[in-house]
Structure formats: C-alpha cells, structure tokens
Amino acid sequence: MKKKIFIALIVVFGFINACSNDSDDTQTPQNVDKTPNLQATGSSANDFLSNDNFDRLLVEIGYVEGFQPTGQTVSNFEDYLRERTFKQNIEFSFKSLSSPDEETLVLDEIAELENENRTAYNNGTTLAIYIYFADAPSDGDDLDEGLVTLGAVYRNTSMVIYESTIRDLASRSSLITVTDVETATLNHEFGHLFGLVNLGTVPVNDHEDPDAENHCDVPGCLMRAELQFGAPTARSLAAKGSVLTSPCNLSGDSMLKLLETRTSSGLAAVPVLDAECILDLQSNGGR
C-alpha cells in the first residue's frame, strides 16, 4: 500500500513539475533572438505601418501594480493603431510587476527592467512592442522649472510611460482626465516609433521644426515641437551613469496646457496628426 502511495506521489509531482516548466517556457521564451527588438528608435517604422513583413502586432504592457493604464486609454490607443497602420490583428497582453523601489528612473534602468520582465519579441510575422508603465518619475525632471516627463521611446520597440507623473498632472486639472493624458502620451510617443518626424520615415514635405529635432512645426499637430523639452540633463545622466537617450521627452506642463486649451475651445482633448505627418506615414506604408 505504501509503495502504491509513493508511486502516486511521484506521478503527481512529476505532472506538477511538467506544468511548471511549460508555464516558464511560455512566459520566458528560450533561445529568442532579441536583436531585432534592440534597434534604434524609428527603424521599424515600415514594419509597424505596413503588413509587408509583419501582419500581427503584439503589444505587451508591463505595469507596476496599481499603475495600469485605464481601459479606455487602451481602447483609444488600439483605435489609433488601426487608423494609421494596416495591422488588423492587434493583441494586448498585460503583466503586473512589483515596484523597483526607485525615487527616479533613467532610461538605462528602465531598459534593465525591460530585459528582466519582457516576454514578447518578434516571432514569425508577429511584431512585438513593450511598454512599461512606471511608478517613479524620470530622473531628468526639473520640478523647479516645471518640466516633467510623461513618456519616452528609447528603442525601435520600447517605450516608457511615467504613469505616476501622468496621474499627478491630471489631478491638477478640472478639465483633463488621466485617460486624456495617457492617450495623448501614448499616441505621441508611438508617432516616433512610426518614424515621425524624420526619424525613420522620410518627410514628403519638410515640416520638421528647425529648433526641435524630430518634431513637427505645424500648429495643432500631435507631433508638435512645443510638446517636448529635450533630453535629460547631463548632470542627471552622469548621476546614475545612464547611456541610453531618447529623441523625445514629452513635457507634462506643455501637454497639460495644450489639452486644456483644446477642451476649453470645444475640441477633443487629444490632438491628432496633421496632414503632413499623415502624408509621411502613407508614403512609408501606412494609412
């Protein structure tokens, strides 16, 4: 009898172990070539916009517990992707993460967190992107000058959204919601992954602001230059030894003023791409 019980326990533990291994393989792909997802911002613009190489888009959202984007934001973001790309097969996955317990974050630290937690990479005809929703602000913020960063792209399929900063910003306005700020931030930053402006998608007509690289000079455009304030300061980069940089650090104060101005004028809070940016996307395989 004891022998039968022992054998049964072996079978049960063997089954549990097999299930555990299967789960690990699913969550952490083995022998995955990450190189295609570690390229320069904007280099995958055509892949996002067209179906020539990838006809499926997998958006992996990793968020610190309690800092998940709103459901409406995700829906708005999906609408934006469908409107500007030819991707019809778009899937979202969500992963709750523990806090890194940092007061501020530089991009190198965010990239390390991505390396630890990202599970979705390009596979076959699936193009994957990773978006991290952080519970700490950017180390490049200057509160004395009123400059806070809402989001940044730092590779061809990597983005960070400073969710704690977004929530703080939205709480200061009676006109603007968290969803408004999240949507505008996601759409603007993804515009850079689309290669805008002159960041992998060549402009049909010149509309890049001469004083703000990779941003549009057309008033009212989602990619308007007034929405960014440049890279983190050299002092903050040196403080933590950051190497990665972003072509855009989306300014919170500028964004809030823009959204409030649009709302008080009776317009939709979130700006859209202007005709020149849309023309550029269409020339590179988009809608």
Backbone hydrogen bonds in HBPLUS format (Angstrom, degrees):
<---DONOR---> <-ACCEPTOR-->    atom                        ^
c    i                          cat <-CA-CA->   ^        H-A-AA   ^      H-
h    n   atom  resd res      DA  || num        DHA   H-A  angle D-A-AA Bond
n    s   type  num  typ     dist DA aas  dist angle  dist       angle   num
A0005-ILE N   A0001-MET O   3.03 MM   4  6.39 157.5  2.08 151.3 157.5     1
A0006-PHE N   A0002-LYS O   2.94 MM   4  6.17 157.3  1.99 148.4 154.6     2
A0007-ILE N   A0003-LYS O   3.02 MM   4  6.25 157.9  2.07 147.9 153.2     3
A0008-ALA N   A0004-LYS O   2.93 MM   4  6.15 157.1  1.98 147.0 153.6     4
A0009-LEU N   A0005-ILE O   2.95 MM   4  6.21 154.1  2.02 148.7 155.4     5
A0010-ILE N   A0006-PHE O   3.07 MM   4  6.35 151.4  2.15 144.0 151.5     6
A0011-VAL N   A0007-ILE O   3.03 MM   4  6.36 157.9  2.08 150.3 155.5     7
A0012-VAL N   A0008-ALA O   2.94 MM   4  6.22 160.9  1.98 150.8 155.9     8
A0013-PHE N   A0009-LEU O   2.90 MM   4  6.08 175.0  1.90 156.0 157.1     9
A0014-GLY N   A0010-ILE O   2.86 MM   4  5.90 146.7  1.97 142.4 152.5    10
A0015-PHE N   A0011-VAL O   2.94 MM   4  6.15 149.0  2.04 144.5 152.3    11
A0016-ILE N   A0012-VAL O   2.95 MM   4  6.28 160.0  1.99 152.9 158.3    12
A0017-ASN N   A0013-PHE O   2.94 MM   4  6.03 158.3  1.98 142.0 148.1    13
A0018-ALA N   A0014-GLY O   2.99 MM   4  6.16 150.9  2.07 140.7 148.5    14
A0019-CYS N   A0015-PHE O   2.95 MM   4  6.23 158.8  1.99 150.8 156.0    15
A0020-SER N   A0016-ILE O   2.93 MM   4  6.15 156.5  1.99 148.0 154.7    16
A0021-ASN N   A0017-ASN O   2.98 MM   4  6.22 155.6  2.04 146.7 152.6    17
A0022-ASP N   A0018-ALA O   3.00 MM   4  6.25 157.3  2.05 148.2 154.3    18
A0023-SER N   A0019-CYS O   2.98 MM   4  6.24 157.8  2.03 149.2 154.9    19
A0024-ASP N   A0020-SER O   2.99 MM   4  6.25 157.5  2.04 148.6 154.5    20
A0025-ASP N   A0021-ASN O   2.97 MM   4  6.19 158.3  2.01 150.2 155.7    21
A0026-THR N   A0022-ASP O   3.07 MM   4  6.33 146.1  2.19 142.8 152.0    22
A0027-GLN N   A0023-SER O   2.93 MM   4  6.19 158.6  1.97 152.3 157.9    23
A0028-THR N   A0024-ASP O   2.79 MM   4  5.77 162.7  1.82 154.6 159.4    24
A0037-ASN N   A0034-LYS O   2.87 MM   3  5.49 147.2  1.98 121.3 131.4    25
A0038-LEU N   A0035-THR O   2.98 MM   3  5.13 164.9  2.00 117.9 119.2    26
A0156-ASN N   A0039-GLN O   2.90 MM 117  5.31 141.6  2.05 128.1 131.4    27
A0043-SER N   A0040-ALA O   3.10 MM   3  5.68 165.0  2.12 137.6 139.7    28
A0045-ALA N   A0042-GLY O   3.25 MM   3  5.25 156.1  2.31 113.6 112.1    29
A0047-ASP N   A0044-SER O   3.07 MM   3  5.18 117.4  2.48  99.2 115.0    30
A0048-PHE N   A0044-SER O   3.02 MM   4  6.35 149.1  2.12 155.8 164.7    31
A0049-LEU N   A0045-ALA O   3.02 MM   4  6.26 160.0  2.06 153.0 158.9    32
A0050-SER N   A0046-ASN O   2.90 MM   4  5.77 166.8  1.92 151.0 154.0    33
A0086-PHE N   A0049-LEU O   3.01 MM  37  6.12 148.6  2.11 141.3 150.1    34
A0055-ASP N   A0125-THR O   3.06 MM  70  5.84 126.3  2.36 136.8 148.7    35
A0056-ARG N   A0125-THR O   3.27 MM  69  6.33 144.7  2.41 162.7 157.3    36
A0127-LEU N   A0056-ARG O   2.84 MM  71  6.15 168.9  1.85 162.6 161.0    37
A0057-LEU N   A0089-ASN O   2.88 MM  32  6.31 163.1  1.91 161.6 167.3    38
A0091-GLU N   A0057-LEU O   2.89 MM  34  6.30 164.2  1.91 166.2 171.6    39
A0058-LEU N   A0127-LEU O   2.86 MM  69  6.14 164.9  1.89 154.9 159.1    40
A0129-ILE N   A0058-LEU O   2.97 MM  71  6.42 154.8  2.04 164.6 168.2    41
A0059-VAL N   A0091-GLU O   2.80 MM  32  6.14 171.9  1.81 169.0 169.9    42
A0093-SER N   A0059-VAL O   2.94 MM  34  6.30 157.0  2.00 153.5 153.8    43
A0060-GLU N   A0129-ILE O   2.88 MM  69  6.10 168.9  1.89 172.7 169.5    44
A0131-ILE N   A0060-GLU O   2.91 MM  71  6.29 161.0  1.95 165.2 169.4    45
A0061-ILE N   A0093-SER O   2.83 MM  32  6.09 174.6  1.83 161.8 163.1    46
A0095-LYS N   A0061-ILE O   2.91 MM  34  6.26 151.2  1.99 160.3 159.7    47
A0062-GLY N   A0131-ILE O   2.94 MM  69  6.19 152.6  2.01 150.9 159.8    48
A0133-PHE N   A0062-GLY O   2.84 MM  71  6.27 159.7  1.88 155.4 162.4    49
A0063-TYR N   A0095-LYS O   3.03 MM  32  6.35 161.7  2.07 156.2 160.8    50
A0097-LEU N   A0063-TYR O   2.79 MM  34  5.72 154.5  1.86 152.0 151.2    51
A0064-VAL N   A0133-PHE O   3.19 MM  69  6.41 163.1  2.22 168.4 167.1    52
A0067-PHE N   A0064-VAL O   2.80 MM   3  5.44 147.6  1.90 156.6 157.3    53
A0065-GLU N   A0097-LEU O   2.87 MM  32  5.63 156.3  1.93 165.6 159.1    54
A0073-THR N   A0070-THR O   3.13 MM   3  5.17 120.4  2.50  95.6 110.0    55
A0074-VAL N   A0070-THR O   3.20 MM   4  6.60 159.6  2.25 153.1 157.0    56
A0075-SER N   A0071-GLY O   3.06 MM   4  6.32 156.5  2.12 145.9 152.4    57
A0076-ASN N   A0072-GLN O   2.84 MM   4  6.07 158.5  1.88 149.8 155.7    58
A0077-PHE N   A0073-THR O   2.86 MM   4  6.06 158.5  1.90 152.4 158.6    59
A0078-GLU N   A0074-VAL O   2.95 MM   4  6.16 156.3  2.00 146.9 153.0    60
A0079-ASP N   A0075-SER O   3.04 MM   4  6.29 156.2  2.10 146.6 152.9    61
A0080-TYR N   A0076-ASN O   3.03 MM   4  6.32 152.3  2.11 146.2 153.5    62
A0081-LEU N   A0077-PHE O   3.02 MM   4  6.35 155.9  2.08 150.1 156.0    63
A0082-ARG N   A0078-GLU O   2.97 MM   4  6.22 161.1  2.00 152.8 157.7    64
A0083-GLU N   A0079-ASP O   2.90 MM   4  6.03 147.0  2.01 144.4 153.9    65
A0084-ARG N   A0080-TYR O   3.16 MM   4  6.29 149.0  2.26 146.3 152.5    66
A0085-THR N   A0081-LEU O   2.97 MM   4  5.77 137.3  2.16 146.2 154.9    67
A0287-ARG N   A0084-ARG O   3.00 MM 203  4.83 169.3  2.01 118.5 122.0    68
A0105-LEU N   A0137-PRO O   2.95 MM  32  6.30 142.3  2.09 153.0 164.4    69
A0139-ASP N   A0105-LEU O   2.92 MM  34  5.16 151.6  2.00 132.6 129.2    70
A0109-GLU N   A0106-VAL O   3.04 MM   3  5.51 124.4  2.37 109.2 122.2    71
A0110-ILE N   A0106-VAL O   3.14 MM   4  6.51 153.0  2.21 148.4 156.7    72
A0111-ALA N   A0107-LEU O   2.79 MM   4  6.03 154.7  1.85 151.4 158.4    73
A0112-GLU N   A0108-ASP O   3.00 MM   4  6.25 145.1  2.12 138.9 148.1    74
A0113-LEU N   A0109-GLU O   3.02 MM   4  6.33 153.6  2.09 144.3 150.9    75
A0114-GLU N   A0110-ILE O   2.90 MM   4  6.19 150.4  1.99 145.5 154.3    76
A0115-ASN N   A0111-ALA O   2.94 MM   4  6.20 155.8  2.00 144.9 150.9    77
A0116-GLU N   A0112-GLU O   3.07 MM   4  6.35 144.1  2.21 142.6 152.0    78
A0117-ASN N   A0113-LEU O   3.01 MM   4  6.13 145.7  2.13 145.8 154.6    79
A0118-ARG N   A0114-GLU O   2.76 MM   4  5.22 160.3  1.79 150.7 152.2    80
A0123-ASN N   A0126-THR O   3.00 MM   3  5.16 156.5  2.06 140.6 148.2    81
A0126-THR N   A0123-ASN O   2.94 MM   3  5.16 157.8  1.99 123.5 129.9    82
A0130-TYR N   A0157-THR O   2.97 MM  27  6.20 168.2  1.99 150.1 151.7    83
A0159-MET N   A0130-TYR O   3.06 MM  29  6.41 144.1  2.19 158.1 165.9    84
A0132-TYR N   A0159-MET O   2.95 MM  27  6.38 162.9  1.98 150.9 153.2    85
A0161-ILE N   A0132-TYR O   2.81 MM  29  6.07 166.0  1.83 160.2 160.6    86
A0134-ALA N   A0161-ILE O   2.89 MM  27  6.21 158.6  1.94 162.4 169.5    87
A0141-ASP N   A0138-SER O   3.27 MM   3  5.68 169.9  2.28 113.5 115.4    88
A0142-ASP N   A0147-LEU O   2.86 MM   5  5.08 155.1  1.92 148.8 156.4    89
A0145-GLU N   A0142-ASP O   3.14 MM   3  5.50 132.7  2.37 105.0 116.6    90
A0147-LEU N   A0142-ASP O   2.96 MM   5  5.08 160.3  2.00 148.4 143.0    91
A0146-GLY N   A0143-LEU O   3.07 MM   3  4.76 150.9  2.16  94.1 103.1    92
A0252-GLY N   A0148-VAL O   2.62 MM 104  5.13 159.0  1.66 158.3 160.6    93
A0150-LEU N   A0250-LEU O   2.80 MM 100  5.33 156.3  1.85 148.0 156.3    94
A0162-TYR N   A0150-LEU O   2.85 MM  12  5.21 161.7  1.88 138.1 143.6    95
A0250-LEU N   A0151-GLY O   3.29 MM  99  5.58 165.3  2.32 159.1 160.5    96
A0152-ALA N   A0160-VAL O   3.01 MM   8  5.49 152.5  2.09 152.0 156.4    97
A0160-VAL N   A0152-ALA O   2.90 MM   8  5.49 164.4  1.92 164.5 169.8    98
A0154-TYR N   A0158-SER O   3.38 MM   4  6.01 157.0  2.43 134.1 140.1    99
A0163-GLU N   A0161-ILE O   2.99 MM   2  5.57 124.8  2.31 108.2  92.3   100
A0165-THR N   A0162-TYR O   3.08 MM   3  5.49 121.8  2.43 106.3 119.9   101
A0166-ILE N   A0162-TYR O   3.03 MM   4  6.38 154.6  2.09 149.8 157.9   102
A0167-ARG N   A0163-GLU O   2.98 MM   4  6.21 162.5  2.01 154.3 157.5   103
A0168-ASP N   A0164-SER O   3.08 MM   4  6.27 156.6  2.14 142.2 148.7   104
A0169-LEU N   A0165-THR O   2.90 MM   4  6.07 158.0  1.95 149.7 155.8   105
A0170-ALA N   A0166-ILE O   2.91 MM   4  6.12 168.1  1.93 155.0 157.7   106
A0171-SER N   A0167-ARG O   3.08 MM   4  6.14 146.1  2.20 141.2 149.6   107
A0172-ARG N   A0169-LEU O   3.04 MM   3  5.50 156.5  2.10 111.6 118.9   108
A0173-SER N   A0170-ALA O   3.17 MM   3  5.59 168.5  2.19 114.5 117.7   109
A0181-VAL N   A0177-THR O   3.24 MM   4  6.64 162.1  2.27 152.6 155.1   110
A0182-GLU N   A0178-VAL O   2.86 MM   4  6.05 167.5  1.87 158.8 163.0   111
A0183-THR N   A0179-THR O   2.88 MM   4  5.87 167.1  1.89 149.5 153.5   112
A0184-ALA N   A0180-ASP O   3.03 MM   4  6.17 168.7  2.04 149.8 153.1   113
A0185-THR N   A0181-VAL O   2.97 MM   4  6.04 157.8  2.02 146.5 153.0   114
A0186-LEU N   A0182-GLU O   2.91 MM   4  6.10 172.3  1.92 158.1 159.9   115
A0187-ASN N   A0183-THR O   2.94 MM   4  6.03 171.1  1.95 154.7 157.7   116
A0188-HIS N   A0184-ALA O   2.97 MM   4  5.99 157.6  2.02 142.0 148.5   117
A0189-GLU N   A0185-THR O   2.97 MM   4  6.10 175.1  1.97 156.4 158.0   118
A0190-PHE N   A0186-LEU O   2.86 MM   4  5.96 156.8  1.91 149.7 157.0   119
A0191-GLY N   A0187-ASN O   2.98 MM   4  6.10 132.4  2.22 133.4 145.7   120
A0191-GLY N   A0188-HIS O   2.99 MM   3  5.03 127.4  2.27  95.3 110.2   121
A0192-HIS N   A0189-GLU O   3.04 MM   3  5.35 135.1  2.24 101.6 112.9   122
A0193-LEU N   A0189-GLU O   3.36 MM   4  6.86 144.5  2.50 136.9 146.4   123
A0193-LEU N   A0190-PHE O   2.98 MM   3  4.81 116.4  2.39  90.6 107.0   124
A0194-PHE N   A0190-PHE O   2.85 MM   4  6.21 134.1  2.07 143.1 156.6   125
A0196-LEU N   A0191-GLY O   2.96 MM   5  5.53 156.5  2.02 153.3 148.2   126
A0195-GLY N   A0192-HIS O   2.85 MM   3  4.89 151.0  1.93 100.1 108.8   127
A0199-LEU N   A0195-GLY O   2.76 MM   4  4.45 158.0  1.81 146.1 139.9   128
A0201-THR N   A0195-GLY O   3.21 MM   6  4.46 150.2  2.31 118.6 111.2   129
A0217-ASP N   A0207-HIS O   2.89 MM  10  5.60 141.1  2.04 150.7 153.3   130
A0209-ASP N   A0215-HIS O   2.81 MM   6  5.86 168.9  1.83 157.6 161.0   131
A0212-ALA N   A0209-ASP O   3.16 MM   3  5.25 161.4  2.19 107.2 113.0   132
A0216-CYS N   A0223-MET O   2.74 MM   7  5.33 159.0  1.79 138.5 141.3   133
A0225-ALA N   A0216-CYS O   2.98 MM   9  5.48 143.8  2.11 163.3 152.1   134
A0221-CYS N   A0218-VAL O   3.26 MM   3  5.86 163.2  2.29 140.3 140.3   135
A0224-ARG N   A0221-CYS O   3.06 MM   3  5.08 153.4  2.14 115.4 114.1   136
A0222-LEU N   A0272-VAL O   2.91 MM  50  4.99 137.0  2.10 122.7 128.1   137
A0227-LEU N   A0224-ARG O   3.17 MM   3  5.95 167.1  2.19 120.6 124.3   138
A0228-GLN N   A0225-ALA O   3.15 MM   3  5.97 171.5  2.16 128.3 128.3   139
A0251-SER N   A0227-LEU O   2.78 MM  24  5.55 155.1  1.84 143.7 151.0   140
A0229-PHE N   A0249-ASN O   3.43 MM  20  6.30 156.5  2.49 159.2 161.5   141
A0237-LEU N   A0233-THR O   3.08 MM   4  6.39 154.7  2.14 151.2 158.8   142
A0238-ALA N   A0234-ALA O   2.93 MM   4  6.09 159.1  1.97 147.5 153.1   143
A0239-ALA N   A0235-ARG O   2.97 MM   4  6.09 141.4  2.12 140.3 151.3   144
A0241-GLY N   A0237-LEU O   2.85 MM   4  5.68 115.4  2.27 138.6 156.6   145
A0242-SER N   A0237-LEU O   2.99 MM   5  5.02 145.4  2.11 141.8 145.0   146
A0255-MET N   A0251-SER O   3.07 MM   4  6.15 155.5  2.13 141.8 149.1   147
A0256-LEU N   A0252-GLY O   2.89 MM   4  6.10 164.8  1.91 156.3 160.2   148
A0257-LYS N   A0253-ASP O   3.07 MM   4  6.25 165.8  2.09 150.6 153.9   149
A0258-LEU N   A0254-SER O   3.05 MM   4  6.23 158.0  2.10 145.9 152.0   150
A0259-LEU N   A0255-MET O   2.91 MM   4  6.15 169.3  1.92 160.7 162.7   151
A0260-GLU N   A0256-LEU O   2.94 MM   4  6.06 163.1  1.97 152.3 157.3   152
A0261-THR N   A0257-LYS O   2.93 MM   4  6.02 155.2  1.99 144.2 151.3   153
A0262-ARG N   A0258-LEU O   2.99 MM   4  6.21 159.8  2.03 151.7 156.6   154
A0263-THR N   A0259-LEU O   2.98 MM   4  6.13 162.7  2.01 147.1 152.3   155
A0264-SER N   A0260-GLU O   2.91 MM   4  6.03 167.6  1.93 151.7 155.0   156
A0265-SER N   A0261-THR O   3.13 MM   4  6.17 126.5  2.43 133.2 146.0   157
A0265-SER N   A0262-ARG O   3.15 MM   3  5.11 136.1  2.35  94.3 106.8   158
A0267-LEU N   A0262-ARG O   2.85 MM   5  5.03 152.2  1.92 161.7 152.5   159
A0266-GLY N   A0263-THR O   3.03 MM   3  5.21 162.1  2.06 109.3 113.8   160
A0278-ILE N   A0274-ASP O   3.09 MM   4  6.36 163.9  2.12 157.7 162.7   161
A0279-LEU N   A0275-ALA O   2.92 MM   4  6.06 153.9  1.99 143.6 150.9   162
A0280-ASP N   A0276-GLU O   3.03 MM   4  6.30 150.1  2.12 143.8 151.6   163
A0281-LEU N   A0277-CYS O   3.03 MM   4  6.36 158.0  2.08 150.1 155.2   164
A0282-GLN N   A0278-ILE O   2.96 MM   4  6.20 159.8  2.00 152.2 157.7   165
A0283-SER N   A0279-LEU O   3.04 MM   4  6.23 143.5  2.18 140.7 150.3   166
A0284-ASN N   A0281-LEU O   3.04 MM   3  5.15 144.6  2.17 100.0 110.7   167
A0286-GLY N   A0281-LEU O   2.74 MM   5  4.99 155.5  1.80 145.7 138.9   168
A0285-GLY N   A0282-GLN O   3.42 MM   3  5.33 159.7  2.46 106.4 104.4   169
